């Protein structure tokens, strides 16, 4: 009987992750600083997954974190990079016709992201997180954060908090927002603020109402009239904003955020905002 070859470190690491599903032609291999995965799906809940052709992830001390005994008491990696080719939304439905129509209507997108982190002062710079599609446009975001100093990976995993000082968003929407971003936002909003019987359309509409009120309440010292008008237009056009948008947020006092602090009324008051359309 022929013995199976031992799994690579990346394959062994992925073996215990139920959020990664194998697709047709699935493959995984080690790279110098990380992993390369081909033809897989990333589960984002009970309703949808993200399929991709190829993903490459590399980072500082990534191999250590994939070991049997990772050093969870150490500081977070000082850098990491992620590149995903051929991203497609995959619905978790039993109706084969619906799945087929959804798949053929999509044009694969690409995603890249990178960050650098200084453990001495906790400065975290999301250099660029960008989703692009040759037909549908592009959305890019970058930001400056600070993590609690001297925090370990284990502490941050148990209590993922930070402060936000700057945030930049660029959107060239030719359909990418509706095709990729809105389904993700709907999934997050629906799961976070609704029960299983709630209507996601109503939940998003309520979120838009709250966001609009928060922007309306911002004083002139935080946002100029043209930026407020453009930002309100962007919010009220949801889920179909048209054209090009550029949003720059800067916080005079860094804004504490956590997984439960992403509602618009918590983001708007302390920020100075500029919005272009």
Phi, psi and omega in degrees: 000128183283129179281143177286144178293144179298146180290147173292168181299318180295317180296320179295320180294316182289337183303326182266009182254110183280356178276348177257121181249142180281134173257183178292125182082023181302137177208151177214141178213158176281146169241181185301315183241015183180224187222153172234123183239136180238141171055071180218175177232142176251116183282132178238038178125191184279348188256333186207160173227164173247119177269148178213153178280318185205136175227134176237124178234133178217152182189169178296123177060026182297323180298325179295320182290340178268001181283172179292334181230071180294149181276087182285350178274354181278170178285162179299157177304144184279345176202156175200154179219140180228132177225124182235128178251144174068048181281133178218146177279133180236114181282141177266079179230156180275345182283108183294327179294316179298317179296320180294313180299317179298321183289318184284340179278351185264142169255123183304142179247168177239147181227136174226148177204150177206156176211162169225149187223134177252108183293342182293318181241002178079012183287123179240120182245110172281099189294319178189129171236113191227130171249126183225152180211131186298334181258331191255352178105207188207146170227132183224143180221142174219160182194161178241125183232167169227126175269156176304130182295147178064020177278141177270169176300318180298318180294318180291326178293323180282329182219079186284084179240158179198176170241144182250128179249326179216146178215133181234131178232132175234128182228120171249091190267113172237023181127349183292327181296312182290325186282324188237317186283312182301315177303321178292314179297318179299319179296315181294310182298316182298317182286328186275322188244005184229162171265176188294340182263001185283160178268116182298328179297319178292322179296317179292321178299321178294320178298319178297319179298315179295317180296318179297317179296322180295319179291319179301327183279351181291129180288165181298336180290342181258334183208135178281165187299317181293321179294320179298317180298316181293320181293319177296321178298317179299313182294314185287339176281352180302144003267026183231061177292139184249146172090204183252134179230144174227121182240128177235120177245131174227136185251121180299319171247119182312136187270119175292132179224152174215184181295338181261008186246029185260011178285149188297329181291340177274337181273327191285312193303316185270011190258148166260126191237138170231131182227132178238146174228000000 
